[in-house]
Amino acid sequence: MSRPGGMMTTNSRDRLALEDTVRSLTAEAVELEARVTELRRALTGIDERMRTVFDALDRFSRSGEHVGG
């Protein structure tokens, strides 16, 4: 990979730069996948809470206990 005297060729430098880029992007992709999983879990929790509130409001409106009527 090196020329005599320790100097790297342009191809060698380009290959190392590409390898570094691939490693960096792979690490970033792993982090993003973990974040997506975390956000999906949070959205599931929000959806469950919204359904609970909707069900409570629906029961409330059917019971005739709302204000004004």
N, CA and C atoms as an extended XYZ file, in Angstrom:
207
Properties=species:S:1:pos:R:3:atomname:S:1:resname:S:1:resid:I:1 pbc="F F F"
N         0.801       -1.187        0.000 N   MET     1
C         0.000        0.000        0.000 CA  MET     1
C         0.851        1.261        0.000 C   MET     1
N         2.071        1.161        0.423 N   SER     2
C         2.930        2.333        0.482 CA  SER     2
C         4.008        2.227       -0.577 C   SER     2
N         4.436        3.353       -0.993 N   ARG     3
C         5.586        3.397       -1.890 CA  ARG     3
C         6.842        3.300       -1.044 C   ARG     3
N         7.951        2.980       -1.681 N   PRO     4
C         9.206        3.013       -0.927 CA  PRO     4
C         9.400        4.408       -0.336 C   PRO     4
N         9.836        4.463        0.878 N   GLY     5
C        10.021        5.747        1.543 CA  GLY     5
C         8.819        6.119        2.390 C   GLY     5
N         7.786        5.276        2.401 N   GLY     6
C         6.646        5.481        3.269 CA  GLY     6
C         5.533        6.351        2.719 C   GLY     6
N         5.592        6.776        1.481 N   MET     7
C         4.539        7.617        0.919 CA  MET     7
C         3.418        6.751        0.352 C   MET     7
N         2.182        7.087        0.683 N   MET     8
C         1.036        6.342        0.190 CA  MET     8
C         0.674        6.844       -1.194 C   MET     8
N         0.161        5.951       -2.008 N   THR     9
C        -0.318        6.359       -3.326 CA  THR     9
C        -1.681        7.008       -3.175 C   THR     9
N        -2.085        7.716       -4.179 N   THR    10
C        -3.402        8.347       -4.178 CA  THR    10
C        -4.486        7.290       -4.064 C   THR    10
N        -4.317        6.167       -4.758 N   ASN    11
C        -5.311        5.086       -4.683 CA  ASN    11
C        -5.421        4.540       -3.259 C   ASN    11
N        -4.301        4.404       -2.581 N   SER    12
C        -4.312        3.904       -1.212 CA  SER    12
C        -5.021        4.881       -0.281 C   SER    12
N        -4.738        6.164       -0.450 N   ARG    13
C        -5.408        7.181        0.376 CA  ARG    13
C        -6.907        7.195        0.096 C   ARG    13
N        -7.267        7.101       -1.179 N   ASP    14
C        -8.687        7.086       -1.543 CA  ASP    14
C        -9.389        5.859       -0.953 C   ASP    14
N        -8.728        4.734       -0.995 N   ARG    15
C        -9.314        3.502       -0.451 CA  ARG    15
C        -9.512        3.634        1.060 C   ARG    15
N        -8.515        4.170        1.757 N   LEU    16
C        -8.639        4.364        3.205 CA  LEU    16
C        -9.745        5.367        3.536 C   LEU    16
N        -9.835        6.428        2.754 N   ALA    17
C       -10.885        7.424        2.976 CA  ALA    17
C       -12.260        6.796        2.758 C   ALA    17
N       -12.375        5.977        1.738 N   LEU    18
C       -13.640        5.292        1.462 CA  LEU    18
C       -13.996        4.342        2.603 C   LEU    18
N       -13.016        3.594        3.085 N   GLU    19
C       -13.261        2.673        4.206 CA  GLU    19
C       -13.709        3.442        5.446 C   GLU    19
N       -13.066        4.566        5.717 N   ASP    20
C       -13.459        5.394        6.859 CA  ASP    20
C       -14.888        5.908        6.697 C   ASP    20
N       -15.226        6.322        5.489 N   THR    21
C       -16.577        6.817        5.218 CA  THR    21
C       -17.608        5.720        5.419 C   THR    21
N       -17.314        4.534        4.919 N   VAL    22
C       -18.237        3.405        5.071 CA  VAL    22
C       -18.428        3.066        6.550 C   VAL    22
N       -17.344        3.038        7.314 N   ARG    23
C       -17.446        2.759        8.753 CA  ARG    23
C       -18.292        3.827        9.451 C   ARG    23
N       -18.051        5.074        9.116 N   SER    24
C       -18.778        6.172        9.729 CA  SER    24
C       -20.268        6.104        9.390 C   SER    24
N       -20.579        5.875        8.134 N   LEU    25
C       -21.979        5.797        7.718 CA  LEU    25
C       -22.674        4.583        8.311 C   LEU    25
N       -21.958        3.484        8.451 N   THR    26
C       -22.530        2.291        9.074 CA  THR    26
C       -22.870        2.564       10.531 C   THR    26
N       -21.967        3.207       11.240 N   ALA    27
C       -22.216        3.547       12.646 CA  ALA    27
C       -23.412        4.491       12.757 C   ALA    27
N       -23.488        5.455       11.877 N   GLU    28
C       -24.607        6.396       11.896 CA  GLU    28
C       -25.924        5.681       11.598 C   GLU    28
N       -25.903        4.740       10.660 N   ALA    29
C       -27.110        3.978       10.327 CA  ALA    29
C       -27.596        3.166       11.523 C   ALA    29
N       -26.670        2.570       12.246 N   VAL    30
C       -27.033        1.796       13.445 CA  VAL    30
C       -27.688        2.716       14.484 C   VAL    30
N       -27.114        3.889       14.683 N   GLU    31
C       -27.693        4.852       15.632 CA  GLU    31
C       -29.082        5.294       15.191 C   GLU    31
N       -29.243        5.550       13.897 N   LEU    32
C       -30.543        5.983       13.387 CA  LEU    32
C       -31.591        4.877       13.512 C   LEU    32
N       -31.196        3.633       13.265 N   GLU    33
C       -32.128        2.514       13.425 CA  GLU    33
C       -32.587        2.403       14.873 C   GLU    33
N       -31.681        2.599       15.810 N   ALA    34
C       -32.041        2.554       17.230 CA  ALA    34
C       -33.004        3.692       17.565 C   ALA    34
N       -32.762        4.859       17.023 N   ARG    35
C       -33.647        6.010       17.266 CA  ARG    35
C       -35.030        5.764       16.676 C   ARG    35
N       -35.090        5.186       15.478 N   VAL    36
C       -36.380        4.875       14.850 CA  VAL    36
C       -37.160        3.898       15.729 C   VAL    36
N       -36.493        2.898       16.255 N   THR    37
C       -37.141        1.928       17.148 CA  THR    37
C       -37.686        2.637       18.383 C   THR    37
N       -36.889        3.525       18.957 N   GLU    38
C       -37.302        4.290       20.135 CA  GLU    38
C       -38.529        5.155       19.826 C   GLU    38
N       -38.522        5.813       18.684 N   LEU    39
C       -39.643        6.663       18.301 CA  LEU    39
C       -40.903        5.842       18.033 C   LEU    39
N       -40.744        4.670       17.430 N   ARG    40
C       -41.913        3.805       17.203 CA  ARG    40
C       -42.549        3.383       18.521 C   ARG    40
N       -41.714        3.053       19.502 N   ARG    41
C       -42.234        2.693       20.826 CA  ARG    41
C       -42.983        3.869       21.450 C   ARG    41
N       -42.410        5.059       21.322 N   ALA    42
C       -43.065        6.246       21.874 CA  ALA    42
C       -44.401        6.493       21.186 C   ALA    42
N       -44.441        6.345       19.879 N   LEU    43
C       -45.686        6.538       19.144 CA  LEU    43
C       -46.735        5.506       19.533 C   LEU    43
N       -46.306        4.289       19.790 N   THR    44
C       -47.236        3.257       20.245 CA  THR    44
C       -47.841        3.657       21.584 C   THR    44
N       -47.024        4.170       22.488 N   GLY    45
C       -47.522        4.635       23.779 CA  GLY    45
C       -48.501        5.784       23.636 C   GLY    45
N       -48.185        6.722       22.752 N   ILE    46
C       -49.080        7.857       22.518 CA  ILE    46
C       -50.398        7.366       21.934 C   ILE    46
N       -50.324        6.435       21.001 N   ASP    47
C       -51.536        5.876       20.399 CA  ASP    47
C       -52.415        5.213       21.456 C   ASP    47
N       -51.798        4.474       22.358 N   GLU    48
C       -52.563        3.818       23.425 CA  GLU    48
C       -53.241        4.844       24.324 C   GLU    48
N       -52.530        5.909       24.669 N   ARG    49
C       -53.122        6.961       25.507 CA  ARG    49
C       -54.256        7.670       24.781 C   ARG    49
N       -54.073        7.931       23.487 N   MET    50
C       -55.120        8.585       22.704 CA  MET    50
C       -56.381        7.716       22.656 C   MET    50
N       -56.192        6.422       22.482 N   ARG    51
C       -57.350        5.516       22.460 CA  ARG    51
C       -58.064        5.510       23.808 C   ARG    51
N       -57.300        5.536       24.888 N   THR    52
C       -57.891        5.566       26.218 CA  THR    52
C       -58.723        6.834       26.412 C   THR    52
N       -58.173        7.971       26.004 N   VAL    53
C       -58.897        9.241       26.126 CA  VAL    53
C       -60.132        9.218       25.233 C   VAL    53
N       -59.990        8.748       24.010 N   PHE    54
C       -61.128        8.676       23.095 CA  PHE    54
C       -62.232        7.803       23.682 C   PHE    54
N       -61.858        6.641       24.204 N   ASP    55
C       -62.854        5.740       24.800 CA  ASP    55
C       -63.551        6.397       25.986 C   ASP    55
N       -62.789        7.103       26.833 N   ALA    56
C       -63.382        7.785       27.982 CA  ALA    56
C       -64.341        8.881       27.528 C   ALA    56
N       -63.941        9.658       26.528 N   LEU    57
C       -64.815       10.709       26.007 CA  LEU    57
C       -66.068       10.120       25.377 C   LEU    57
N       -65.909        9.007       24.687 N   ASP    58
C       -67.051        8.343       24.065 CA  ASP    58
C       -68.031        7.862       25.132 C   ASP    58
N       -67.513        7.239       26.186 N   ARG    59
C       -68.385        6.781       27.279 CA  ARG    59
C       -69.065        7.973       27.948 C   ARG    59
N       -68.316        9.034       28.153 N   PHE    60
C       -68.842       10.239       28.779 CA  PHE    60
C       -69.976       10.824       27.944 C   PHE    60
N       -69.783       10.923       26.646 N   SER    61
C       -70.817       11.523       25.789 CA  SER    61
C       -72.048       10.627       25.703 C   SER    61
N       -71.882        9.332       25.770 N   ARG    62
C       -73.029        8.411       25.740 CA  ARG    62
C       -73.815        8.410       27.042 C   ARG    62
N       -73.141        8.716       28.123 N   SER    63
C       -73.797        8.669       29.431 CA  SER    63
C       -74.725        9.860       29.663 C   SER    63
N       -74.605       10.879       28.855 N   GLY    64
C       -75.428       12.067       29.028 CA  GLY    64
C       -74.991       12.922       30.194 C   GLY    64
N       -73.788       12.703       30.682 N   GLU    65
C       -73.286       13.452       31.836 CA  GLU    65
C       -72.533       14.709       31.431 C   GLU    65
N       -72.518       15.033       30.181 N   HIS    66
C       -71.753       16.210       29.773 CA  HIS    66
C       -72.499       17.495       30.143 C   HIS    66
N       -71.752       18.539       30.200 N   VAL    67
C       -72.290       19.831       30.629 CA  VAL    67
C       -73.333       20.303       29.621 C   VAL    67
N       -74.446       20.780       30.130 N   GLY    68
C       -75.483       21.349       29.269 CA  GLY    68
C       -76.524       20.335       28.824 C   GLY    68
N       -76.457       19.126       29.296 N   GLY    69
C       -77.490       18.261       28.803 CA  GLY    69
C       -77.569       17.013       29.530 C   GLY    69
